[in-house]
Amino acid sequence: MGAYWFSSFMDEGEQFRFGELIVHEDHFIRDAIGQGHLRKMNSDGFIAAPGYVMVDYAAPISTSSSRITACEDYIRRGCTQLLIQHPVNSIRRYRTIYHSFLAELGQLPVDYMIVPVITSSLVTPDMIRFFARERCPFIQIELDTAVDLEEVAWEWLVQAQSLLRIPFSIVVKKEENSEYIINHLWPKKCAQYGMIKLTDPQLEERVTPQNLRDTGIFPNKGGFKPGGYADYNLFWQEEDQIVDGQDQFIYHGAVPDITVMRGMVLQVNQEVTANYQGKQQKVSIYKHFV
């Protein structure tokens, strides 16, 4: 697509500001030196937000009868990178099953990463090392109750985790006081063993800005950092209704009018426009910008 620039109010979740972005092919760049003719894109009346990184909690891809349709629904909501949950149910064959699952995802229309979901009774140090080498963003350990938290050999998992520093997260399936376990007992257990965890409990679909940093997904995805992929959403809003400095202008649940992934337009007015193939993304360095 060449190089172009646009100016807009930008809602980055943690701040709301007016700024300019320069896109060259599939990346944001700092300046246009050596990029030839630089076109201006008309963005009047739009607010820009980074492309969303989302976990497939609402519609898990692994069990979906139509994975492409499910991904298109995420795209309509502004997702430009989907974290796909991968249940790990075998102690011996998890490597083969993982690679087979990856081979099934080649035609997805959105970029993706795999999040291993491992039941606490099955998780082993070898699994931790394997998924860290595969550069998954984090490992989600599944508990039934608070009792399970005490029955895991965390000291062994921490040794395996220290190789590449992949973060852990937990999900509690059954117990009513799961919020207390996640917000109080889990941080205490992590402090006890020196475990690396996601800073924020990842309970919502949208990955929080801090967790994007913890996983190393940012700056490639989830922000407007020069050198990162040109992923962004545009939300239509009359300019006279925009106040500079307004905090988190885009309300929860709002859907974008335009979604762009790696410089390619994916959807316009909630119509998925491109027959575009996503790519598996891998973390380079965990906690790179923490």
N, C-alpha and C positions, 0 to 999 in steps of 0.2 A: 504493500500500500504506500510505500514511500514514507516521508516524514511529514507530520502535521502538528499543529499546536492548537490549544483552546484554553480559554479562561472561564472560570466558573466559581461559584460558591461551592465549597467542598465540605461534606460531612464525613469526617473520619472516625466518628464514634467518640473519640477522646477529645476532639477539638473541631470547631466550625470556623472556617476562614475562607477568604477569597484568594485564589491563586491561579497559576498557569501550569499546564502540563504539556510536555512535548513527547510525542510518540514517534518512534522510528521502527517500522516493521512490527515486531511483536513485543517491544520493550519500551518502557519509559526511559528517557535519557535526560541528562542534565542540561545540555545545550545542543544546538544544531550545527556546530562547526563541522565542516566536512560532509554534511548530509545532503548537500545540494539544495534545491528549491524547497522551501518550507511553506506549506499551505496552512491557512487558518480555517479551522472548522467552526461554523456558527453554532455556538452553544447558548445563545441568549435564551433566558427563561428556564434553564435547566440547573439543577443541583447535581453535583457529581459525588459519588461514593465509590470506594474501592469495591472490586468484585468480591462477593461474599464467599468465604470458606465455610462449608456446612457439613455437619455429620448427618448421615442418612437415618436419623431416628424415626422420622415420620413415615417414610416408605423405604425400608431396608432393601437395598439392591440385591442382596444375596438371595432373598426369597421372593423377589418380584416376578410376576408372570410376564411383564414387559419392561425390561430394564431401560430401553431407550426412551419409552414413554415416561417412565418414572424420572429419568434424568432431565427430560424436557420440562417436567413440572418444576424441578429444582431450578432450572435455568430461568423460567418465568419469574421466579422469586429472587433472581439476582445472583444465583450461585455460579461461580466460575471455577471453583474447585470443590469436588465432593469427596468427603472422607467416608469411605465405604467400610462398614463393619464386616469383619470376617470372623465368624464363630470358629474357634479352634476346639475340636471335639475328639482329637486323637493324639495320644502321646507319641506314638511311633511314626505315624504317616503324615504329620502336620506339614512337613516340608513339601511333600508331593501334592497334597491337597491345596496348599497355598499357591503353588505354581500352576496347578490346573485351574484354580479359580481366576488367577490373573489372565490366563489364556482366554477365558470367556469374556473378558471385559474390553477387548480390542476395538469394538465398534461404538463405544459410548460417546455421546456428543459433547461431553464435558470433561475437563481434566480431573484426575482423581488420584487419591492415595488410599492405601489399605490400612485400616485400624484393626489389629488382632483383638478379639474379645475372648478372653480365656477364663474359664471357670476356676475359682481359687483352688479346687481340689486337683486340678490337672496341671497348673502352671509349674514349669520347671526352669532352672537356670539355662538349659540349652535352648529353650524356646525364647527366652529373653535375648540371648546372644544372637540367635538366628534372625529374629525380627528387627533387631537393632542393625545388623549387617544389611538387611534388606531396606533399611532407611525408612521404615514406617514412622509416622509422626509421633505416636505414643502407643502404649499398650494399655488396654482397658481390662482390668481384672474384675470378674463378676462374682459377687457375694450373694448368699441368700439372707444371712442374718449377721449380727455383730459377732456371733460365735466364730464364724468363718474367719474373721479378721485375726483371731488369736491362734488359728490352726495352720496358718501359712508359715513356711520357713523363710521369713523375710530376709534373714541374714544371708542366705544363699542367693536369693534373688538380687540383693543389693550388690553382691560381688559381681554377678553377671551384668548388672546394669551399669556398673562403673566403667566397662570397656568403652562404650560410646556415649553414655549418659542419656539414654532414651528415657523420657518421663513415663511415670505410671499414672493411671487414673483408676477410679473404682466406680462401679455401679452396684446398687443394692436392689435385689429383685423382689423380696418378699416383705421385709420388716417394715412396719408402719413408721418407725422412727428413723427412716433412712436418712433424713436430713441431718439428724444429730450425728449419725455415724459418719456421713460424708464431711460435715463441717467441723466436727470436734474430734471424734475418735481416730479418723484417718490422718489428719494432720499430726496428731499426737504420736501415732504409730510411725509416721514418716520421720518425725524429729528423733524418735527413739533409735531408729536404725540408720539415719542419715540417707533415707531414700529420696530420690529425685521425683517430684510429682508435678503435675500441672498446677499452676498457681491458683487458678479458678476452677471450682467444680464445673466440669463440662456437661451440664444437664440440658442446655438448650441446643437447638440445631446450629445456630451461628456460633462459630468459634470466637471466643473473646480475643481482643487485641493482645492481652498479656499471654494467653495460651498460644497465639500465633507465634509469639517470640519464643516461648518455652519450647515449642516443637521444632523451631527452625524453619517453619513455613514462610514466615516473614523474614526477609524482605521480598522474596520472589513472588509471593502472593499475599493478598490481604492489605495492601497499602499502596501509596503513591511514591515509593522510593525509587529514585533513578537507578536503573539497572534491573529493576523488577519487571515482571511481565505486565504488559499493557492491558490489565483487567480492570474494567470500571463499569459502573451503572450510572445512568442519567435519569433523573426524576424531574418531570415537568412541574414548574412552579412559577407563577407570574412574578417578575422581578420586584414589583412594588410590594409584594408580600414577604420579601426576604429581608431580614435584619442582620447586618454584619455582626458577627460575634454570637449569634444565637446558638445555643447549645443543643446538639443532637436534634437538628431540624426534622430529619426524616423519622416519622413515627414508626413504632413497632408494627410489623406486618405490612408496611407499604410495599407495593410491588413497583419495580422500575419500568419506565417507558422504553428504555433501551439498555441492553446488556452486551458488553464487548469483552471478549476473551482473547488474549494474546493478539490484540489488534483486529480481530475478526468480529463482526456484528453477529450475535447469536439470536437475539430476539428484538423485535420492534412492536410496541403496543401489544405485548403478550402473545405475539405470533412468532414462533421459532422459525427463523428465516434461512438459516444456513444448514446444509447437510455437511456438518463439520465433525471431524473425528478428534476426540479428546486424547490426551496423552497421560500416561502414568507419570506422576511427579515423585521425586524422592528427596528427602531431607539431605542437605549437605552437612550442616553442623547444627547440632541441637543447642538450644539456648544461645544462638549466635549473637543476638542483639539484646540480651537480658542485662 
